[in-house]
Amino acid sequence: MDRALAPVRQPNQPVLIGPVALLYVQSLSLAEGYQIERIAGSRFAQALAPTTKTIAIEALLIGPDRLRLKKELEALALVSRVLVAATAPALAAAGIPVVCGLTVSLDMQITELKFAQSVQKRDALDVSLSLRYVPRSTLTTVLGEVADLALAAGTPLSTAPRVLSSVPRVPTVPLPL
């Protein structure tokens, strides 16, 4: 294992992008809001509709599975025309589910996927991906909102209060199988 990865991060709660589990997530951000329009001839404004939900994830792919995970993410992002043709019927019914501690979002689609490798981290790949909400049916929209509400309702019941530490988390070597 590369010396630069000697103090590698412990796996945190996985972020599931479809069937791909990202164990070394560095950051995850969720953006959503409402489209606001002024009411004509008035000083008031009105929220018309939700804007598109987007999720941005920065993670590390570490260990011998890093290239397999890279290929799985590429397959989900439909980087080749063959994949688009093969999965088009399935994409009409459902998108990519994203499950993490922040949200449960169904019907997401990968809009940007970047990989980077550096001399300092030869045994790891940095991955950056952006997903956008692409609604496909009312049923999956309702199911996604119900799952997101269930996550929010169950969070206080499932976690103990955490003690904040001033010690920064650093990457660690994965445990051997």
N, C-alpha and C positions, 0 to 999 in steps of 0.2 A: 504494500500500500504506500502511496506517495506520502512523503514527510509533510507536505503542505496540508494534508488532510488529517494529520495526527490528532489535532483537537477538533474532530468533526462533530457536528450536531447530533444529539440524540433524536430519534424519530419523535415527532410530535403527533397530535391527532391527525390521522390521514385526511386528505381532501380527495374525495372521489370525483373524478371526471369520467363519467360513464363507468366502465369497468376498470379504469386505471386509477390506482391508489398512489397519490403523491405523499410520501412520508416526510420529506424534508422541505416543507414549505417555509419560505423566508418571509413572504408577505402576501396578503390577500386583501383586495379592496373591492367594495361593492358600490356602484353608483346608480342611483335611481332618483327620480324626482317627478315634478309635474310641469306640464306646459301651462304657462300663465299668459292670459290675454287681457288687455284692458277692455272694459265695457265701453262701447261707443258713447261719446258725449258725457262721460262720467269720470270721476277720479278713482273709481273702484276697479279692481281686477278680479278675475275669476280663474280658478284652476279648472282647466278643460279636460285634460287627459294625462295619464302617467306617461313619462318619457320612457325610452327604452332602457331596460336594466342591463348594466354591463358589469362584468367581473374581470378583474385583472389579478393574475397569480404569478408570483416569482418563486421558483423552487429549485432544488438541487436534485439531480439524478445521480445517485452514488452507488458504487459497487458493480458487481458483475452483471446485474440486471439493467444497467443504465441504457444500453443500446436497445434492449427489448422494449423498455418503457418509452424510449424515443420513437420507435416504430409504431407502438400502440397509439401514442399521441398523434403521430402523423396520419395514421389511419382514421382516427376520429376527426381530424381536421380536413380530411378528404383532399390530400395534396396531389393526388393523381386522378386523371380522367377515368381510369379503370375503376377506382374506388367510388367515384361519383356515380358511374353507371350501375355498379353493383348494389349500391345502398340507396339509390333514389327512392324505390318503393317504400323502404322502411322509414326514411326521413320524412315522407309525407305524413306519417302517423305520429311520430315522436322525435324529439330532439335529444340532445345529450343532457342527462341529469347531472347536476353538480350538488354534492352533499358535503357540507362542512359545518363547523361550529357556528358560523355566521348566518348561513342560509341553506335552505333546500330549494333549489331552482330547477325546474324541469324545462324542457324545450329550449335549451341553450345551444348555440352553435359557435364553434371556434372561428374567430375572425382574424386572429393573428397568432402566429406560433414562431418563436425564435429559440435557437439553441446556440450556446457558446461554450467553448472549451479553452482553457488557458494553461500556460506552463505551470502556474502555481497550483492548479487543481487538475492534474492529468487523469486522475481516476474518477472524475466527476464531470457532469455536464450541467451548465446553468440553463434553465428553461424559463421562458417568459411567454405567457399566453394570455390572450384576451378572449372573452366569450361574450356574446350578445344574445339577449332574449329574442327568440323568433317564435311567436305563438303559432301553434298548429291547429289546436281545437279548444273549444270552451271547456271540455272535460279535463284535459291535461292542465289547463290554466287553473281551474278550480282545485284539482288535486295538488298542484304545486303550492298554492296558497294555503291549503289545509295542512300540508306537510310542514310548511314554514311556520304556521301558527303553532302546530304541535311541538316543533323544535323550541320555539320561544316559550311555550307554556311549560315544557318539561325541563328546561335548563336550570331553574332554581332548585328543582327537586333532585337533580342528578349530580350536582357538583357541590363540593364543600368549599367554603371560602378559602381563597388562595392567599398565601403570605407572599407579598411581593419581595423579590430578592434584588439586591443591588449587583449581584454577580451576573454578567452577561452570559447568555446561552451561546455556546460555540459548537460547531459541528464535531461529531465523534465518529469513530469507525463503526459500521454496522456489525452486529453480532454474527458470528459464523453459524451456518445452518447445521 
